[in-house]
Amino acid sequence: MEGQVPTKSVSVKWIMSDPAFERGVRDARAGRGFPVDFDAWETNSAWSYERGRAWAQQVPASVVLKQDGRVTVEAMRWYMRLGQDIL
């Protein structure tokens, strides 16, 4: 049995800035299932994608993830408010 992969602390903004997070948000809000090639994704991208889907399912659709290419303060507040529900 292999051990856990190395981990590092990252910010909420870092997670939410990942294109995979944004794709997860878009897919969840559009009602799409997981991508066919999901199992081939790099581990961090897969986690970011799943967090994006979880975030989108619990946050009102009126909350904008990014504006002018940057994660909004309101979006980050929602992420932090949800805490363990999406980590």
N, CA, C and O atoms as a GROMACS GRO file, in nm:
protein
  348
    1MET      N    1   0.083  -0.118   0.000
    1MET     CA    2   0.000   0.000   0.000
    1MET      C    3   0.088   0.124   0.000
    1MET      O    4   0.183   0.134   0.078
    2GLU      N    5   0.058   0.219  -0.087
    2GLU     CA    6   0.135   0.342  -0.096
    2GLU      C    7   0.087   0.442   0.008
    2GLU      O    8  -0.029   0.439   0.049
    3GLY      N    9   0.178   0.531   0.050
    3GLY     CA   10   0.143   0.636   0.143
    3GLY      C   11   0.070   0.750   0.074
    3GLY      O   12   0.051   0.749  -0.048
    4GLN      N   13   0.031   0.845   0.153
    4GLN     CA   14  -0.037   0.961   0.100
    4GLN      C   15   0.059   1.043   0.014
    4GLN      O   16   0.179   1.048   0.041
    5VAL      N   17   0.005   1.106  -0.088
    5VAL     CA   18   0.088   1.192  -0.172
    5VAL      C   19   0.126   1.316  -0.092
    5VAL      O   20   0.053   1.356  -0.002
    6PRO      N   21   0.239   1.377  -0.123
    6PRO     CA   22   0.278   1.498  -0.052
    6PRO      C   23   0.173   1.608  -0.068
    6PRO      O   24   0.114   1.624  -0.175
    7THR      N   25   0.150   1.682   0.039
    7THR     CA   26   0.052   1.790   0.036
    7THR      C   27   0.118   1.923   0.070
    7THR      O   28   0.228   1.926   0.124
    8LYS      N   29   0.050   2.031   0.037
    8LYS     CA   30   0.097   2.163   0.074
    8LYS      C   31  -0.025   2.252   0.096
    8LYS      O   32  -0.131   2.227   0.039
    9SER      N   33  -0.010   2.352   0.178
    9SER     CA   34  -0.118   2.446   0.204
    9SER      C   35  -0.132   2.542   0.087
    9SER      O   36  -0.032   2.590   0.033
   10VAL      N   37  -0.255   2.568   0.048
   10VAL     CA   38  -0.282   2.665  -0.057
   10VAL      C   39  -0.399   2.752  -0.013
   10VAL      O   40  -0.475   2.715   0.077
   11SER      N   41  -0.412   2.866  -0.075
   11SER     CA   42  -0.520   2.958  -0.039
   11SER      C   43  -0.650   2.924  -0.113
   11SER      O   44  -0.650   2.852  -0.213
   12VAL      N   45  -0.759   2.977  -0.060
   12VAL     CA   46  -0.888   2.961  -0.126
   12VAL      C   47  -0.881   3.023  -0.266
   12VAL      O   48  -0.932   2.965  -0.362
   13LYS      N   49  -0.819   3.137  -0.277
   13LYS     CA   50  -0.807   3.204  -0.407
   13LYS      C   51  -0.730   3.117  -0.505
   13LYS      O   52  -0.766   3.111  -0.623
   14TRP      N   53  -0.624   3.048  -0.460
   14TRP     CA   54  -0.547   2.960  -0.546
   14TRP      C   55  -0.636   2.848  -0.600
   14TRP      O   56  -0.633   2.818  -0.719
   15ILE      N   57  -0.714   2.786  -0.512
   15ILE     CA   58  -0.803   2.677  -0.552
   15ILE      C   59  -0.905   2.727  -0.654
   15ILE      O   60  -0.927   2.664  -0.758
   16MET      N   61  -0.967   2.840  -0.623
   16MET     CA   62  -1.074   2.891  -0.708
   16MET      C   63  -1.023   2.950  -0.839
   16MET      O   64  -1.100   2.967  -0.933
   17SER      N   65  -0.895   2.980  -0.847
   17SER     CA   66  -0.835   3.032  -0.970
   17SER      C   67  -0.798   2.922  -1.068
   17SER      O   68  -0.771   2.949  -1.185
   18ASP      N   69  -0.795   2.798  -1.020
   18ASP     CA   70  -0.759   2.684  -1.105
   18ASP      C   71  -0.866   2.668  -1.214
   18ASP      O   72  -0.985   2.663  -1.184
   19PRO      N   73  -0.824   2.660  -1.342
   19PRO     CA   74  -0.922   2.640  -1.449
   19PRO      C   75  -1.011   2.517  -1.428
   19PRO      O   76  -1.126   2.515  -1.473
   20ALA      N   77  -0.960   2.415  -1.361
   20ALA     CA   78  -1.041   2.295  -1.335
   20ALA      C   79  -1.155   2.327  -1.240
   20ALA      O   80  -1.264   2.271  -1.254
   21PHE      N   81  -1.133   2.415  -1.142
   21PHE     CA   82  -1.240   2.458  -1.051
   21PHE      C   83  -1.350   2.526  -1.131
   21PHE      O   84  -1.468   2.497  -1.115
   22GLU      N   85  -1.309   2.618  -1.218
   22GLU     CA   86  -1.406   2.690  -1.300
   22GLU      C   87  -1.484   2.595  -1.390
   22GLU      O   88  -1.605   2.611  -1.408
   23ARG      N   89  -1.416   2.495  -1.445
   23ARG     CA   90  -1.486   2.397  -1.530
   23ARG      C   91  -1.588   2.318  -1.448
   23ARG      O   92  -1.697   2.289  -1.496
   24GLY      N   93  -1.550   2.284  -1.323
   24GLY     CA   94  -1.644   2.214  -1.236
   24GLY      C   95  -1.768   2.298  -1.208
   24GLY      O   96  -1.880   2.246  -1.206
   25VAL      N   97  -1.747   2.427  -1.186
   25VAL     CA   98  -1.860   2.519  -1.163
   25VAL      C   99  -1.950   2.522  -1.287
   25VAL      O  100  -2.072   2.508  -1.276
   26ARG      N  101  -1.890   2.541  -1.403
   26ARG     CA  102  -1.969   2.548  -1.528
   26ARG      C  103  -2.048   2.418  -1.551
   26ARG      O  104  -2.166   2.423  -1.586
   27ASP      N  105  -1.981   2.304  -1.533
   27ASP     CA  106  -2.048   2.176  -1.556
   27ASP      C  107  -2.163   2.155  -1.459
   27ASP      O  108  -2.272   2.112  -1.499
   28ALA      N  109  -2.141   2.185  -1.332
   28ALA     CA  110  -2.247   2.166  -1.232
   28ALA      C  111  -2.364   2.259  -1.260
   28ALA      O  112  -2.480   2.216  -1.254
   29ARG      N  113  -2.336   2.384  -1.291
   29ARG     CA  114  -2.444   2.480  -1.317
   29ARG      C  115  -2.520   2.447  -1.445
   29ARG      O  116  -2.637   2.483  -1.458
   30ALA      N  117  -2.455   2.380  -1.538
   30ALA     CA  118  -2.521   2.339  -1.664
   30ALA      C  119  -2.588   2.203  -1.652
   30ALA      O  120  -2.654   2.158  -1.745
   31GLY      N  121  -2.572   2.137  -1.537
   31GLY     CA  122  -2.633   2.006  -1.516
   31GLY      C  123  -2.562   1.892  -1.587
   31GLY      O  124  -2.620   1.786  -1.607
   32ARG      N  125  -2.436   1.914  -1.625
   32ARG     CA  126  -2.359   1.809  -1.692
   32ARG      C  127  -2.297   1.714  -1.590
   32ARG      O  128  -2.270   1.752  -1.476
   33GLY      N  129  -2.275   1.590  -1.632
   33GLY     CA  130  -2.207   1.492  -1.549
   33GLY      C  131  -2.056   1.510  -1.556
   33GLY      O  132  -2.006   1.605  -1.616
   34PHE      N  133  -1.985   1.418  -1.494
   34PHE     CA  134  -1.839   1.423  -1.495
   34PHE      C  135  -1.787   1.397  -1.636
   34PHE      O  136  -1.848   1.320  -1.711
   35PRO      N  137  -1.675   1.460  -1.673
   35PRO     CA  138  -1.617   1.439  -1.806
   35PRO      C  139  -1.576   1.293  -1.826
   35PRO      O  140  -1.538   1.224  -1.731
   36VAL      N  141  -1.582   1.248  -1.948
   36VAL     CA  142  -1.546   1.110  -1.982
   36VAL      C  143  -1.401   1.082  -1.945
   36VAL      O  144  -1.370   0.971  -1.900
   37ASP      N  145  -1.312   1.178  -1.963
   37ASP     CA  146  -1.170   1.157  -1.938
   37ASP      C  147  -1.127   1.191  -1.795
   37ASP      O  148  -1.008   1.205  -1.768
   38PHE      N  149  -1.221   1.204  -1.704
   38PHE     CA  150  -1.193   1.250  -1.567
   38PHE      C  151  -1.087   1.164  -1.497
   38PHE      O  152  -1.002   1.220  -1.427
   39ASP      N  153  -1.090   1.034  -1.512
   39ASP     CA  154  -0.994   0.946  -1.445
   39ASP      C  155  -0.850   0.969  -1.489
   39ASP      O  156  -0.757   0.930  -1.418
   40ALA      N  157  -0.830   1.030  -1.603
   40ALA     CA  158  -0.695   1.055  -1.654
   40ALA      C  159  -0.639   1.189  -1.608
   40ALA      O  160  -0.524   1.221  -1.636
   41TRP      N  161  -0.719   1.267  -1.537
   41TRP     CA  162  -0.675   1.400  -1.493
   41TRP      C  163  -0.567   1.391  -1.388
   41TRP      O  164  -0.560   1.295  -1.312
   42GLU      N  165  -0.482   1.491  -1.384
   42GLU     CA  166  -0.382   1.507  -1.278
   42GLU      C  167  -0.457   1.525  -1.145
   42GLU      O  168  -0.563   1.588  -1.143
   43THR      N  169  -0.404   1.473  -1.036
   43THR     CA  170  -0.473   1.469  -0.908
   43THR      C  171  -0.523   1.605  -0.861
   43THR      O  172  -0.639   1.618  -0.822
   44ASN      N  173  -0.438   1.707  -0.864
   44ASN     CA  174  -0.481   1.839  -0.816
   44ASN      C  175  -0.593   1.896  -0.901
   44ASN      O  176  -0.684   1.960  -0.848
   45SER      N  177  -0.589   1.873  -1.031
   45SER     CA  178  -0.696   1.920  -1.118
   45SER      C  179  -0.827   1.850  -1.086
   45SER      O  180  -0.933   1.912  -1.087
   46ALA      N  181  -0.820   1.721  -1.059
   46ALA     CA  182  -0.941   1.646  -1.026
   46ALA      C  183  -1.002   1.699  -0.896
   46ALA      O  184  -1.124   1.715  -0.886
   47TRP      N  185  -0.918   1.725  -0.796
   47TRP     CA  186  -0.969   1.782  -0.670
   47TRP      C  187  -1.030   1.918  -0.694
   47TRP      O  188  -1.138   1.946  -0.642
   48SER      N  189  -0.965   2.003  -0.771
   48SER     CA  190  -1.017   2.136  -0.798
   48SER      C  191  -1.151   2.128  -0.871
   48SER      O  192  -1.244   2.203  -0.841
   49TYR      N  193  -1.159   2.038  -0.967
   49TYR     CA  194  -1.284   2.020  -1.042
   49TYR      C  195  -1.398   1.978  -0.948
   49TYR      O  196  -1.507   2.035  -0.954
   50GLU      N  197  -1.372   1.880  -0.864
   50GLU     CA  198  -1.476   1.834  -0.772
   50GLU      C  199  -1.516   1.942  -0.673
   50GLU      O  200  -1.634   1.956  -0.640
   51ARG      N  201  -1.419   2.020  -0.625
   51ARG     CA  202  -1.452   2.132  -0.536
   51ARG      C  203  -1.537   2.235  -0.609
   51ARG      O  204  -1.630   2.291  -0.550
   52GLY      N  205  -1.506   2.260  -0.735
   52GLY     CA  206  -1.587   2.354  -0.814
   52GLY      C  207  -1.730   2.307  -0.829
   52GLY      O  208  -1.824   2.386  -0.819
   53ARG      N  209  -1.748   2.178  -0.853
   53ARG     CA  210  -1.884   2.123  -0.863
   53ARG      C  211  -1.957   2.135  -0.730
   53ARG      O  212  -2.074   2.175  -0.727
   54ALA      N  213  -1.890   2.101  -0.621
   54ALA     CA  214  -1.952   2.108  -0.489
   54ALA      C  215  -1.989   2.252  -0.455
   54ALA      O  216  -2.098   2.277  -0.402
   55TRP      N  217  -1.899   2.345  -0.484
   55TRP     CA  218  -1.925   2.486  -0.458
   55TRP      C  219  -2.049   2.532  -0.535
   55TRP      O  220  -2.138   2.595  -0.478
   56ALA      N  221  -2.055   2.499  -0.663
   56ALA     CA  222  -2.164   2.544  -0.750
   56ALA      C  223  -2.299   2.486  -0.707
   56ALA      O  224  -2.402   2.550  -0.726
   57GLN      N  225  -2.298   2.368  -0.650
   57GLN     CA  226  -2.424   2.306  -0.609
   57GLN      C  227  -2.479   2.365  -0.480
   57GLN      O  228  -2.596   2.344  -0.448
   58GLN      N  229  -2.397   2.439  -0.407
   58GLN     CA  230  -2.441   2.493  -0.278
   58GLN      C  231  -2.451   2.645  -0.274
   58GLN      O  232  -2.498   2.702  -0.176
   59VAL      N  233  -2.409   2.709  -0.380
   59VAL     CA  234  -2.406   2.855  -0.386
   59VAL      C  235  -2.512   2.902  -0.485
   59VAL      O  236  -2.530   2.841  -0.590
   60PRO      N  237  -2.585   3.010  -0.453
   60PRO     CA  238  -2.684   3.060  -0.549
   60PRO      C  239  -2.620   3.088  -0.685
   60PRO      O  240  -2.507   3.136  -0.692
   61ALA      N  241  -2.692   3.058  -0.791
   61ALA     CA  242  -2.640   3.078  -0.927
   61ALA      C  243  -2.610   3.225  -0.954
   61ALA      O  244  -2.535   3.256  -1.047
   62SER      N  245  -2.666   3.314  -0.877
   62SER     CA  246  -2.641   3.457  -0.896
   62SER      C  247  -2.501   3.499  -0.851
   62SER      O  248  -2.455   3.608  -0.884
   63VAL      N  249  -2.434   3.411  -0.775
   63VAL     CA  250  -2.298   3.442  -0.729
   63VAL      C  251  -2.202   3.416  -0.844
   63VAL      O  252  -2.192   3.305  -0.895
   64VAL      N  253  -2.132   3.520  -0.884
   64VAL     CA  254  -2.038   3.513  -0.996
   64VAL      C  255  -1.903   3.464  -0.946
   64VAL      O  256  -1.850   3.517  -0.848
   65LEU      N  257  -1.848   3.363  -1.012
   65LEU     CA  258  -1.717   3.311  -0.972
   65LEU      C  259  -1.607   3.410  -1.004
   65LEU      O  260  -1.526   3.442  -0.917
   66LYS      N  261  -1.602   3.458  -1.127
   66LYS     CA  262  -1.496   3.550  -1.169
   66LYS      C  263  -1.554   3.672  -1.238
   66LYS      O  264  -1.657   3.665  -1.306
   67GLN      N  265  -1.485   3.783  -1.219
   67GLN     CA  266  -1.519   3.906  -1.289
   67GLN      C  267  -1.388   3.966  -1.339
   67GLN      O  268  -1.293   3.982  -1.262
   68ASP      N  269  -1.383   4.000  -1.465
   68ASP     CA  270  -1.260   4.050  -1.527
   68ASP      C  271  -1.143   3.955  -1.506
   68ASP      O  272  -1.029   3.998  -1.487
   69GLY      N  273  -1.172   3.824  -1.509
   69GLY     CA  274  -1.068   3.722  -1.497
   69GLY      C  275  -1.020   3.694  -1.356
   69GLY      O  276  -0.928   3.615  -1.336
   70ARG      N  277  -1.082   3.759  -1.257
   70ARG     CA  278  -1.039   3.740  -1.118
   70ARG      C  279  -1.153   3.684  -1.033
   70ARG      O  280  -1.270   3.718  -1.053
   71VAL      N  281  -1.118   3.598  -0.939
   71VAL     CA  282  -1.216   3.541  -0.848
   71VAL      C  283  -1.275   3.655  -0.764
   71VAL      O  284  -1.202   3.738  -0.711
   72THR      N  285  -1.408   3.658  -0.754
   72THR     CA  286  -1.473   3.766  -0.680
   72THR      C  287  -1.465   3.742  -0.529
   72THR      O  288  -1.454   3.629  -0.482
   73VAL      N  289  -1.470   3.851  -0.456
   73VAL     CA  290  -1.467   3.843  -0.310
   73VAL      C  291  -1.590   3.767  -0.260
   73VAL      O  292  -1.580   3.687  -0.166
   74GLU      N  293  -1.705   3.792  -0.321
   74GLU     CA  294  -1.827   3.722  -0.279
   74GLU      C  295  -1.812   3.571  -0.299
   74GLU      O  296  -1.855   3.493  -0.213
   75ALA      N  297  -1.753   3.529  -0.410
   75ALA     CA  298  -1.733   3.386  -0.437
   75ALA      C  299  -1.642   3.324  -0.331
   75ALA      O  300  -1.670   3.214  -0.282
   76MET      N  301  -1.534   3.395  -0.295
   76MET     CA  302  -1.444   3.344  -0.193
   76MET      C  303  -1.512   3.337  -0.057
   76MET      O  304  -1.490   3.242   0.019
   77ARG      N  305  -1.595   3.434  -0.026
   77ARG     CA  306  -1.669   3.432   0.102
   77ARG      C  307  -1.760   3.311   0.110
   77ARG      O  308  -1.770   3.246   0.215
   78TRP      N  309  -1.827   3.280   0.000
   78TRP     CA  310  -1.912   3.161  -0.003
   78TRP      C  311  -1.829   3.034   0.018
   78TRP      O  312  -1.870   2.944   0.092
   79TYR      N  313  -1.715   3.026  -0.046
   79TYR     CA  314  -1.629   2.909  -0.031
   79TYR      C  315  -1.591   2.892   0.116
   79TYR      O  316  -1.600   2.782   0.170
   80MET      N  317  -1.548   2.999   0.179
   80MET     CA  318  -1.506   2.991   0.319
   80MET      C  319  -1.624   2.962   0.411
   80MET      O  320  -1.608   2.893   0.512
   81ARG      N  321  -1.741   3.012   0.378
   81ARG     CA  322  -1.861   2.987   0.458
   81ARG      C  323  -1.899   2.838   0.453
   81ARG      O  324  -1.943   2.782   0.552
   82LEU      N  325  -1.881   2.777   0.338
   82LEU     CA  326  -1.916   2.635   0.322
   82LEU      C  327  -1.815   2.543   0.388
   82LEU      O  328  -1.848   2.431   0.428
   83GLY      N  329  -1.691   2.590   0.400
   83GLY     CA  330  -1.587   2.516   0.473
   83GLY      C  331  -1.575   2.371   0.436
   83GLY      O  332  -1.551   2.338   0.320
   84GLN      N  333  -1.591   2.284   0.533
   84GLN     CA  334  -1.567   2.141   0.517
   84GLN      C  335  -1.663   2.075   0.418
   84GLN      O  336  -1.637   1.964   0.372
   85ASP      N  337  -1.774   2.141   0.383
   85ASP     CA  338  -1.867   2.083   0.287
   85ASP      C  339  -1.807   2.070   0.147
   85ASP      O  340  -1.857   1.993   0.065
   86ILE      N  341  -1.700   2.147   0.119
   86ILE     CA  342  -1.642   2.138  -0.015
   86ILE      C  343  -1.492   2.109  -0.013
   86ILE      O  344  -1.430   2.103  -0.119
   87LEU      N  345  -1.434   2.092   0.104
   87LEU     CA  346  -1.291   2.062   0.110
   87LEU      C  347  -1.276   1.918   0.083
   87LEU      O  348  -1.164   1.867   0.083
   0.00000   0.00000   0.00000
